[in-house]
């Protein structure tokens, strides 16, 4: 049982490049989330998903797209990376709507955009 | 606008001291409040609080929620250097959205 995993762990991009971050969970959780964490800013929700095939915008969605084609995977895409997207990205999951809201986090992806 | 405010922003204490971390929230359709510890990696879950006035304990850590005054506190007694971390609180909306505070950075010096 690996919990929540993220790929890659580190990445450096040039402005304008695109990339996809992969989050996978093996706990059969319905809800999945993408956050970014910047120094002094806490965690900010980018997008989330309440189930396979669904996505919704969070607090800071601009510049990102997501997809949840399979229940266990939640992908975060950057179509045209900007230096303002330099951050640490965390994926998380929870079991469901009315269940215990304990949230499990992946180890994070450190992204630098030059 | 939904928000969570933590105080203090940072704290330096000596081993053995007791600390109290504060978390106030303004979240519509509030469901629960969570505390996390974050060292140099991903946050790890500490407590979930749903009911007012019921203290949750885990070793030297304890937490309580006041839904009337809209705040929670996290207490750590007999602090150790291993308690040094950023402590995050998050208020959970009934729609399962999480609103995080910016965290309290705790440093425990020997």
Interface residues (C-beta under 8 A of the other chain):
Chain A: X31 X33 X35 X40 X41 X42 X43 X44 X45 X48 X50 X58 X90 X94 X97 X100 X101 X102 X103 X104 X105 X106 X107 X108
Chain B: X31 X32 X34 X41 X42 X43 X44 X45 X48 X88 X90 X92 X96 X97 X98 X100 X101 X102 X103
